[in-house]
Amino acid sequence: MTQTLAPAASAPARKPRPTLSWRYRGEVAVRAFAAVVIGYAVAYASTAFLTLVLPLGRNDRVVTASLLCFFVWCGVAMYAFAARTPWRACWAPALWAIALYGIAALFPELGARP
């Protein structure tokens, strides 16, 4: 018993890919700026803040805060592309950076403790 196969149907024609608008490209550029530049500012501010508040010796505080800042930066980068709008992707992390660095700047004597 042999069966003959029906000829294969041709694949449907693909639709041409629409070109990306300049608005979309601008939004992606703003989100990339938020992820890189503002993310760096938040990581720097979190390092300064954690250096003050961690309950360790001075050397251990600095090393631990410096290592944790990479996780903070990655979190800000993920938030930048998950935020609802590009505007929110910029101002929310910027406020965190200002708050953390402001607290660290208000209490510089805590960084000098052993």
C-alpha positions as CSV (number, residue, x, y, z in Angstrom):
1,M,0.0,0.0,0.0
2,T,1.5,3.1,-1.1
3,Q,0.1,6.5,-0.6
4,T,0.8,9.4,-2.7
5,L,1.3,12.7,-1.0
6,A,-0.6,15.8,-2.2
7,P,1.6,18.5,-3.5
8,A,2.6,21.0,-0.8
9,A,0.8,24.2,-0.7
10,S,2.9,27.2,-1.2
11,A,3.6,29.4,1.8
12,P,1.6,32.6,2.0
13,A,3.4,35.7,0.9
14,R,4.9,37.7,3.7
15,K,3.8,41.2,4.4
16,P,6.5,43.9,4.1
17,R,7.8,45.0,7.5
18,P,6.7,48.5,8.3
19,T,9.3,51.1,8.8
20,L,9.9,52.3,12.4
21,S,8.8,55.8,13.1
22,W,11.1,58.5,14.4
23,R,8.9,58.7,17.5
24,Y,9.5,55.1,18.4
25,R,13.3,55.5,17.8
26,G,13.3,58.5,20.0
27,E,11.5,56.7,22.8
28,V,14.1,53.8,22.6
29,A,16.9,56.4,22.7
30,V,15.4,58.0,25.8
31,R,15.1,54.7,27.5
32,A,18.6,53.8,26.6
33,F,19.8,57.1,28.0
34,A,17.8,56.4,31.2
35,A,19.3,52.9,31.5
36,V,22.9,54.0,31.0
37,V,23.4,57.5,32.3
38,I,20.6,57.7,34.9
39,G,21.3,54.1,35.9
40,Y,24.9,55.1,36.5
41,A,23.8,58.0,38.7
42,V,21.6,55.7,40.8
43,A,24.3,53.2,41.1
44,Y,26.8,55.9,42.2
45,A,24.3,57.3,44.7
46,S,23.4,53.9,46.1
47,T,27.1,53.2,46.6
48,A,27.5,56.4,48.6
49,F,24.4,55.7,50.6
50,L,25.2,52.0,51.3
51,T,28.8,53.0,52.4
52,L,27.2,55.0,55.1
53,V,24.5,52.6,56.3
54,L,26.0,49.1,56.1
55,P,26.9,47.7,59.6
56,L,30.4,46.5,58.6
57,G,33.9,47.7,58.9
58,R,35.0,50.6,56.6
59,N,36.8,48.4,54.0
60,D,34.0,45.9,53.9
61,R,31.3,48.6,53.6
62,V,33.0,50.1,50.6
63,V,33.6,46.8,48.8
64,T,30.1,45.5,49.6
65,A,28.5,48.8,48.4
66,S,30.6,48.8,45.3
67,L,29.6,45.3,44.4
68,L,25.9,45.8,45.1
69,C,25.8,48.9,42.9
70,F,26.1,46.7,39.8
71,F,22.8,45.0,40.8
72,V,21.2,48.4,41.3
73,W,22.4,49.5,37.8
74,C,20.9,46.3,36.2
75,G,17.7,46.9,38.0
76,V,17.4,50.5,36.8
77,A,18.2,49.4,33.3
78,M,15.4,46.8,33.4
79,Y,13.1,49.4,34.8
80,A,14.0,51.9,32.1
81,F,12.7,49.5,29.4
82,A,9.7,48.2,31.5
83,A,8.4,51.6,32.4
84,R,5.1,52.7,30.9
85,T,6.4,55.9,29.3
86,P,9.9,57.1,28.5
87,W,9.3,60.1,30.8
88,R,8.7,57.8,33.8
89,A,11.7,55.8,32.8
90,C,13.8,58.9,33.4
91,W,12.3,60.8,36.3
92,A,11.6,57.9,38.7
93,P,15.3,56.7,38.8
94,A,16.5,60.3,38.8
95,L,14.5,61.0,42.0
96,W,16.0,57.9,43.6
97,A,19.5,59.1,42.7
98,I,18.8,62.5,44.2
99,A,17.3,61.1,47.4
100,L,20.1,58.6,48.0
101,Y,22.9,61.0,47.2
102,G,21.2,63.7,49.2
103,I,21.1,61.5,52.3
104,A,24.7,60.5,51.8
105,A,25.7,64.2,51.4
106,L,23.8,65.2,54.6
107,F,25.7,62.8,56.8
108,P,29.4,62.6,55.6
109,E,30.6,62.0,59.1
110,L,29.1,58.5,59.0
111,G,31.5,57.5,56.3
112,A,34.4,58.3,58.6
113,R,33.4,55.8,61.3
114,P,35.6,52.7,61.7
